[in-house]
Amino acid sequence: MREEFLYYLWENRLIDKDLQTTEGEAVEVVATGYRNTDSGPDYLEAKIQIGDKLWAGHVEIHVKTSDWNRHRHESDKAYRNVILHVVYENDTKVNDIPTLKLKDHFDETLFTNYQRFISSKAWIPCGNSIARVPLFTRLSWLDRMAVERLESKSETVNKILNANQFDWEDALYQLLMRYIGLKVNNEAFETLAKMLPFKTLLKHADNLLQVEAMLFGCAGLLEGEFNEEYPMLLQREFAVMKAKFNLLTMPVERWRFLRMRPSNFVTIRLAQMAQLIHKNGCLFSKIKAAKDTTEAKALFDVVASEYWETHYRFNQRLPQCDSPTKPKHLGETTADVLIINAVVPLLFCYGKLHKDESYCETAMQFLEETEPEDNAVIRHFAQCGITAQNAMQTQALLHLHNSYCKTKRCLECRMGHVLMR
């Protein structure tokens, strides 16, 4: 037996109606109280009718009565207002607090089903049965998961805001830099964003060459000798910007090029980022004014400068036969990634901090209007019969998998509840 399962029985009132304490007094659960996730008793502000008296206070739950002493509650002042000790097995008398034994007072098939879930070796415990969950239950739970994921991501946003004196434009810039480089280079992009503040780039946003020079230069990609006019021009501009703003340079070894599609090379992504800043300036202000996802995505419709039509790296011109004049657009898939992982969490956090639900609703709307993501987790759910219709549902499924399924929190999952019963 596990305490988590006893919590599940208590919260959902899945125990018999006719109950008695170990001393023979009738027990009626008027209010179960609310779960305490901090130190102290498990459930606070419960109301329990014991005999002819109505008690208000806390409830502590253990597998065995003797766990009370083993956990040293007898000397902890936080437990002085416990009105009921709920246990699975009453193995000893430890205090004068009324004790309620649950063994033989609930449907044992619930525990059998629970054990089957937590002992499962499948990709997710309910993989073979999750498709049987009624559609309304499934959709409502995924809505909850999407909100939980955004609230979790808001913690990252808050850390950025606390570090940059709540500069929302800089926060968006840092988030965009993290996700524009994909996983293989996201830490290097984060480092570059902190090394080269958005305010510095904004001062020269009207001059694309200078923005490019600062991004490429601080990234360490302008070191060495070049034999083409464009990189040499960037070198000269960066020398001026470096002296003007006392800029630092990253070791070029931080960047990864191996086993990547050339269109995802850091050079292409930085060139596209420069265009984003040059085109939009204060992008977050424009995001807030966007009426729908189409309008927001239009802000990300940029193309790397002409040099990159024939190059993927400096000083390495593509052979004539390799599509030499192919514009390097910031693709729709990448734009979706940036909206899902940067724009939406920041907009959601902005609404929360400013107590304006309209921004939170817009963030959710952006997710609903964005195509579903395609990754291993989403494909696994599809194989289980759960197919996402939009990015809000893929984000929900990612949160469900990472925060519930992987750690087998089936008792806290609404779909798990349905399947266990």
C-alpha positions in Angstrom: 0.0 0.0 0.0 1.1 3.6 -0.7 0.1 6.8 1.0 -0.6 8.4 -2.5 -3.3 5.8 -3.0 -4.9 6.6 0.4 -4.8 10.3 -0.5 -6.7 9.4 -3.7 -9.4 7.5 -1.8 -9.8 10.3 0.7 -10.0 13.2 -1.8 -12.4 11.4 -4.0 -14.5 9.9 -1.2 -14.1 6.4 -2.4 -14.5 4.8 1.0 -17.5 3.3 2.6 -20.2 5.5 4.1 -20.7 3.6 7.3 -17.4 4.1 9.1 -16.2 3.9 12.7 -13.1 4.9 14.6 -11.0 2.1 16.0 -12.8 2.9 19.3 -16.2 2.2 17.7 -17.5 5.8 17.3 -19.4 6.6 14.1 -17.5 8.8 11.6 -18.9 11.0 8.9 -16.6 13.0 6.5 -18.4 16.3 6.2 -15.4 18.0 4.4 -12.2 16.3 3.4 -10.2 19.5 3.7 -7.6 20.6 1.1 -4.3 18.9 0.4 -1.3 20.4 2.1 1.8 20.3 -0.1 4.1 21.9 2.5 5.2 20.4 5.8 2.6 19.6 8.3 -0.6 17.5 8.2 -1.8 16.1 4.9 -5.2 17.8 4.8 -6.1 21.1 6.3 -9.4 22.6 7.4 -11.4 19.3 7.3 -14.7 18.8 9.0 -15.4 15.4 10.6 -18.5 14.3 12.6 -17.3 11.8 15.2 -20.1 10.5 17.4 -22.3 13.4 18.3 -19.6 16.1 17.9 -18.5 18.0 14.7 -14.8 18.6 14.7 -12.9 21.1 12.5 -9.2 20.7 12.0 -6.6 18.7 10.1 -6.3 15.1 8.9 -3.1 13.1 8.8 -2.9 9.9 6.6 -0.5 7.0 7.0 -0.2 3.5 5.8 0.2 2.3 9.4 -0.8 3.9 12.7 2.8 3.4 13.9 4.0 5.8 11.2 2.8 8.6 13.5 5.7 8.0 15.9 8.1 6.9 13.2 7.6 10.3 11.6 8.0 12.0 15.0 4.7 13.8 14.8 4.1 13.5 18.5 6.7 16.3 19.2 5.7 18.5 16.2 3.5 21.4 17.1 2.1 21.5 13.6 0.2 18.3 14.3 -1.6 19.5 17.5 -4.8 20.4 15.6 -5.1 17.0 13.9 -8.7 15.7 14.5 -8.5 12.4 12.7 -5.7 9.9 11.9 -6.6 8.0 8.8 -4.6 4.7 8.2 -4.8 1.7 6.0 -3.7 -0.7 8.8 -4.2 -0.1 12.5 -1.1 -1.8 14.0 -0.8 -0.1 17.3 -2.3 2.7 19.5 -0.1 5.7 19.5 -2.1 8.7 20.8 -5.5 9.9 21.8 -6.4 11.2 18.4 -9.4 9.3 16.8 -8.1 6.8 14.2 -10.0 5.6 11.1 -8.9 2.4 9.5 -9.5 2.1 5.7 -8.6 -1.5 5.1 -11.6 -3.5 3.9 -13.6 -0.2 3.5 -13.0 0.5 -0.2 -13.2 -1.3 -3.5 -10.1 -3.4 -3.7 -10.2 -3.5 -7.5 -9.2 0.2 -7.5 -5.9 -0.7 -5.8 -5.5 -3.6 -8.2 -5.9 -1.3 -11.2 -3.6 1.2 -9.6 -0.9 -1.4 -9.1 -1.2 -2.4 -12.7 -0.5 1.2 -13.8 2.5 1.8 -11.6 4.1 -1.6 -12.5 3.5 -1.1 -16.2 6.6 -1.2 -18.4 4.8 0.4 -21.3 5.7 3.8 -22.8 2.9 5.3 -20.6 1.1 3.2 -18.0 -2.3 3.6 -19.7 -1.1 3.4 -23.3 -3.3 0.4 -24.2 -6.5 2.0 -22.7 -6.1 5.8 -22.9 -8.1 6.0 -26.1 -11.2 4.7 -24.2 -11.4 7.8 -22.1 -14.5 9.8 -23.1 -13.7 12.7 -25.4 -15.1 15.4 -23.1 -13.0 14.2 -20.2 -9.9 13.9 -22.4 -10.3 17.4 -23.9 -11.0 19.1 -20.6 -7.9 17.5 -19.0 -5.8 18.5 -22.0 -7.0 22.1 -21.5 -5.8 21.9 -17.9 -2.5 20.4 -19.0 -2.0 23.3 -21.5 -2.5 25.9 -18.7 -0.2 24.0 -16.3 2.5 24.0 -19.0 2.2 27.7 -19.6 2.3 28.4 -15.9 5.5 26.2 -15.7 7.1 28.1 -18.6 6.1 31.4 -16.8 8.7 30.5 -14.1 11.5 30.7 -16.7 10.0 34.0 -18.0 9.9 35.4 -14.5 13.6 34.6 -14.0 14.5 36.5 -17.1 12.3 39.5 -16.1 13.8 39.6 -12.6 17.3 39.6 -14.1 16.6 42.4 -16.7 14.5 44.8 -14.6 11.3 43.6 -16.3 12.3 44.6 -19.8 9.7 42.7 -21.9 11.4 43.4 -25.2 14.7 42.0 -24.0 12.9 39.0 -22.5 11.3 38.2 -25.9 14.7 38.6 -27.5 16.3 36.1 -25.1 13.5 33.6 -25.6 13.7 33.9 -29.4 17.5 33.5 -29.3 17.1 30.3 -27.2 14.6 28.6 -29.5 15.8 29.9 -32.9 18.9 27.7 -32.6 17.2 24.4 -31.8 18.3 22.1 -29.0 21.9 21.6 -30.2 22.8 25.3 -30.0 20.2 26.7 -27.6 22.7 27.2 -24.7 25.1 29.0 -26.9 22.4 31.2 -28.2 21.3 32.0 -24.7 24.9 32.9 -23.8 25.0 35.2 -26.8 21.7 36.9 -25.9 23.0 37.7 -22.4 26.4 38.9 -23.8 24.8 41.1 -26.4 21.8 42.9 -24.8 18.7 43.7 -27.0 19.1 47.4 -26.1 22.5 47.5 -27.7 21.1 46.0 -30.9 18.0 48.2 -30.9 20.2 51.4 -31.0 21.3 50.3 -34.5 18.2 48.4 -35.6 17.7 50.7 -38.6 21.1 49.5 -39.9 21.0 45.8 -40.9 24.7 45.5 -41.5 25.6 46.8 -38.0 23.1 44.4 -36.4 24.5 41.5 -38.3 28.1 42.6 -37.4 27.3 42.6 -33.7 25.5 39.3 -33.7 28.2 37.5 -35.8 31.0 39.3 -34.1 30.0 38.5 -30.5 29.3 35.0 -31.6 33.0 34.7 -32.5 32.2 34.0 -36.2 34.2 36.9 -37.6 37.5 35.8 -36.3 40.3 34.9 -38.8 40.8 36.1 -42.4 38.2 36.3 -45.1 38.6 36.8 -48.9 35.0 37.9 -49.6 33.7 41.5 -49.4 30.6 40.8 -47.2 32.4 39.1 -44.2 35.3 41.7 -44.4 32.7 44.5 -44.2 31.2 42.8 -41.2 34.6 42.6 -39.6 35.2 46.3 -40.0 31.7 47.2 -38.6 32.2 44.9 -35.7 35.5 46.5 -34.8 33.7 49.9 -34.5 30.7 48.4 -32.5 33.0 46.4 -30.2 34.9 49.6 -29.3 31.8 51.7 -29.0 29.9 49.2 -26.7 32.8 47.3 -25.1 31.4 44.1 -26.6 32.7 40.6 -25.7 33.3 37.7 -28.0 32.3 34.0 -27.6 34.7 31.2 -28.4 33.7 30.0 -31.8 34.0 26.4 -30.5 30.7 26.8 -28.6 28.8 26.4 -31.9 27.8 23.1 -33.4 27.5 22.5 -37.1 27.8 18.7 -37.3 24.8 16.5 -38.1 22.6 19.6 -38.7 20.7 20.6 -41.8 22.5 23.6 -43.4 19.3 25.7 -43.1 19.6 25.3 -39.3 23.3 26.4 -39.2 24.0 29.1 -36.6 25.1 31.5 -39.4 21.7 31.3 -41.1 19.8 31.6 -37.9 21.8 34.7 -36.8 21.2 36.3 -40.2 17.5 35.7 -39.8 17.5 37.0 -36.3 19.3 40.2 -37.5 16.5 40.6 -40.0 13.8 40.1 -37.3 15.4 42.9 -35.3 15.9 45.2 -38.3 12.3 44.7 -39.5 10.4 44.9 -36.2 12.5 46.8 -33.7 10.4 46.4 -30.5 8.8 43.2 -31.5 6.9 42.5 -28.3 4.8 45.7 -28.7 3.7 44.5 -32.1 3.0 41.0 -30.8 0.7 42.5 -28.1 -1.2 44.4 -30.9 -1.6 41.3 -33.1 -5.3 40.3 -33.5 -4.6 36.7 -34.4 -1.8 34.2 -35.2 -1.7 35.1 -38.9 -0.9 38.7 -38.0 1.7 37.6 -35.4 3.3 35.1 -37.8 3.6 37.8 -40.4 6.1 39.5 -38.1 8.4 36.5 -38.5 8.3 36.5 -42.3 12.0 37.5 -42.9 14.8 36.4 -45.2 18.5 36.2 -44.5 20.5 38.8 -46.4 21.5 38.2 -50.0 25.0 36.8 -49.2 23.3 33.7 -47.6 21.6 32.8 -50.9 24.9 31.3 -52.0 26.4 30.5 -48.6 25.8 28.5 -45.5 29.1 29.5 -43.9 31.5 32.4 -44.3 34.0 32.0 -47.2 32.4 28.8 -48.4 30.4 29.7 -51.6 28.1 26.9 -52.9 29.0 25.4 -56.2 27.0 26.7 -59.1 25.0 23.5 -59.4 23.8 23.6 -55.8 20.9 26.1 -56.2 23.1 29.1 -55.8 20.3 31.7 -55.4 18.0 30.1 -52.8 16.6 32.7 -50.4 16.9 31.6 -46.7 13.4 32.3 -45.4 12.6 31.8 -41.7 10.4 28.9 -42.4 6.8 28.5 -41.2 7.8 25.6 -39.0 10.5 27.6 -37.3 8.0 30.5 -36.9 5.6 28.1 -35.2 8.4 27.0 -32.8 9.1 30.6 -31.9 5.5 31.4 -31.3 4.9 28.3 -29.2 8.0 28.5 -27.1 8.8 32.3 -26.9 5.8 34.4 -27.8 3.0 32.5 -26.1 4.7 32.0 -22.7 5.8 35.7 -22.6 2.3 36.9 -23.5 0.7 34.6 -21.0 3.1 35.8 -18.3 2.4 39.4 -19.3 -1.3 38.9 -18.8 -0.8 37.2 -15.4 1.5 39.9 -14.0 -0.7 42.7 -15.3 -3.9 41.0 -14.2 -5.2 41.2 -17.7 -6.8 37.9 -18.8 -7.2 39.1 -22.4 -3.5 38.6 -23.0 -3.7 35.1 -21.5 -6.7 34.3 -23.7 -4.7 35.6 -26.7 -1.8 33.3 -25.8 -4.1 30.3 -25.7 -5.7 31.4 -29.0 -2.3 31.6 -30.6 -1.7 28.0 -29.6 -5.1 26.8 -30.9 -4.4 28.5 -34.2 -1.0 27.0 -34.6 -0.3 23.6 -36.3 0.4 20.7 -34.0 4.0 19.9 -33.3 5.7 16.8 -34.6 8.0 15.0 -32.3 8.6 11.5 -30.8 6.2 12.1 -27.8 3.3 13.3 -30.0 3.8 10.4 -32.4 3.7 7.9 -29.5 0.4 9.4 -28.3 -0.9 9.1 -31.8 0.0 5.4 -31.8 -2.1 5.1 -28.6 -5.1 6.7 -30.3 -4.6 10.3 -29.1 -4.1 12.6 -32.1 -3.5 16.3 -31.4 -5.4 18.8 -33.5 -3.3 21.9 -32.7 -0.3 23.2 -30.8 -2.3 23.7 -27.6 -3.0 20.0 -27.5 0.6 19.0 -28.4 1.9 21.3 -25.6 -0.7 19.7 -23.3 0.4 16.2 -24.3 4.1 17.1 -23.7 3.2 18.3 -20.2 1.1 15.3 -19.5 3.9 13.0 -20.5 6.7 14.8 -18.8 5.0 15.8 -15.5 2.5 12.9 -15.0 3.1 9.8 -17.2 6.9 9.6 -16.7 6.6 9.8 -13.0 3.4 7.7 -12.9 1.2 10.3 -11.3 -1.8 8.3 -12.5 -3.8 9.2 -9.3 -3.5 12.9 -10.0 -4.6 12.5 -13.7 -8.2 12.9 -14.6 -7.9 10.3 -17.3 -6.2 7.9 -14.9 -9.1 8.3 -12.5 -11.6 7.2 -15.3 -9.5 4.2 -16.3 -8.9 3.0 -12.8 -12.6 3.0 -12.1 
